[in-house]
């Protein structure tokens, strides 16, 4: 993990120092990975591995020089202009071959993210975080899913559902029987494949972070059940 941690710090420093250069390198890395592809194949990209950046809100300038480089190296003509985000760049130039997705604990422009093919799953942060509870409640009411940890061990079964009262959902919300079904989120990290549109809990078994011992009280506060 030491090498991974150092790499994450370097990427964070690079992004803070020169966001435009960072986005250029990021765009080229994604284009390089997606080419060539088998017919009908789609590439999945998760930009926020350990961060929570609002990628849909960061403008991305494709200069003439960058456009020419892409044309020479990848035989693709990417229109040089100022895009609203790197997500818009890929939506405009590669509309069917790349799926972006992330977990998030911050508010996004939900409609814009949907337009840009940026699939988001809200992430539960414990019952004591009032701001996060509001975020999760809004996500569920929009039909988005919420990922949450359960205080159970690997190999144990997740519960079939949790009470919608956890998120103080209004009685007018249509959640069958006042419960939220649970899907097993440990089977795959690829959240766009989950059932969409009705608000589900993506269950994750609690995994102790490396070098960070948690008491049973802390686990209970962080986990949804």
N, C-alpha and C positions, 0 to 999 in steps of 0.2 A: 504493500500500500504506500510505502514511502515514495516510490517513483511516480505512482499515480497522483498522489497528493501534490508533489512538486509540479507535475505537468498541469494540474488544475490551477495552481497558483499562477504559473506562467501565462496560461490562457486568459485568466482573469486580468492580469496586469496588462497584457497586450490589448484586450478589449477596452480597458479603461484609458490606455494611453492613446489609442488611435482606432476608434470604432469603425471608420470607413475602411481602413486597411484590413482590419480583422474580418469585416464582412466580405471583402474581396477574396481573401484567402479561404474563408468558409464556403463561399459560393463555388469557387474553383474546386475545392475538395469534394463537395457534393456532386458537382457535374462529373468529376473524374470517377467517382464511385458508381454513378448511374450508367456509365457508358463503357462497354455495350451491355444491353439487356436483352433477354429472351423476349420474344413476342408476347405481349400481355403482362409481362412482369412489372411489378410496381415496387419502388424502393421506399422504405420507411425511414424517417429521420426524426430523432428526438434531440432537440437542441439543448434543452435544460436537463442535463444529467444531474448536476448538483447545484444548479443556479435556478433562479426564477425570473428571468428577463422577459419583459413584454416585447417580444420580437416584432409584433405587428405594429408597434409604435416607433420603430427606429428607421428613419429614411435610409435608403441605399442608392448611391449614385453609381451607375454603370457608365464609366467614361468611354470615350471613343477608343482609347488605347486598350481598355479591358475588353471591350466588345471585339476588337480586332484580334486580341490574343485568343479569346474563346473560339473565334472563327478559324484561326490557323490551327489551334491544337485539337479542337473537337469537331470541326466542320459544321458548326452551328452558328447562325446569325442571331445574336442576342441584341435586341434594340438598345442603343445607348440613350439613357435618359435617367431622370431622378424617379425612382420607384418609392412608393410609400413605405416599403419594407422589403427585406430579403424574401419574405413570403410572397409578396406581390410579384417580385422578379420571377420566382419559379412558377407561380400561377400563370403569369403572362407567357412565359417561354417554354415551360414544361408542364402543361396543365393536367395531364393524365398519368404521369409516370412517377410522381413523388407524393407521398403522404407524410405530412408533418404532424407530430403529436407530442403532448407533454402532460405531466401532472403539474398542478399549480396551487399555491396558497395565497395568491394575490388576484385582485380584480383585473379582468381583461375587457377589451371591447368585444363582447361575445359575438355579436352579429358579424363584425369585421373578421374575426377569427374563422367563423364558419364560412364566410365568403372566400377566404384565402386558403381553404382546405387545411386549416390548422385545428386539429382535434384536441380538445382540452378535457381533462378529468380533474375536478376539484379534489384537494387533499385535506382530509380531516386532521386537526392539530390538537384535539383534546377538548373536553367540556369546559375548561377554564378559559379558553380563548374566545371571547365574545365576538371579536371581529371575524375570526375564522368561522364561527358558527353561522354568522350572517352570510358569509360568502357561500358556505355549503348549502344553506337554505335556499339562497337565490339560484344556485346551480341546479338543485333538485327541482325547483319550480319551473326552471327553463327546460327541464327534461334531460339535463346533463347528469352524469354519474359522479359519485363521490367515493374516492378511495379511503379506506380506513383500516387501521391495524386492530387486530383482535389479540388479546392476551392468552394465546394458546400456542402450543408447541408444534414444531414441524411434524407433519404426519397426522395430526389431529384434524377432525372435520370442522369446518366452519359452520356456524348456525345458518339456518335457511333464511332468516330475516331478522331485522332489528326494528324497534318501534320508531315510527315517524315522529314521535314526541321528542326524541333526542334533539331534533332540529327545530322544535316549536313550530312545525308546519301548520298553517291555518286549516281549520276544519273543511274549508271549501276545496282544499287540494284533494285531488282524486288519487289516493294511494290505497289500494285494495286492503280493506281490513285494518287500516291505520298502520301498516307495516311496509318496510322497504325490503324487497328481495335482495339476497346477497349472492354475488357471483364470486368464484374463486379467482382472485387476481394473481395468485402465485403460479397458475398454470402457464401464463404467458404475460410478458410485459407489453404486448401490442394491444393497447386500449381501443383503437378504432374498430376492432373486431367485436367489441362488446355490444350487447343489446342497447339500442339508442332510443331516446325520445320519451322515456317514462320515469327516469330517475331511479337508479339502482345504487346499491353499496358494492363497491369492488373490495372484497375482503382480502386482507393481507395478514399473514401470521407474523406476530411481533418478532423482529430480528434484532438482537442486541448489537448496537453499533460498536465497531472495533475501538477498544481503549476507553469506552465510556460506560462504566458500570451503572446500571439503573436499579433503584430499589423497587420493591413490589408496589409501593405507593406511587412512585413516578410512572411505572408501567400502567397502573390502573387509571391514572389521570390522563395519560396520552391515548390509551386504547379506547375504542368505542364500546367494547364489552370484553 
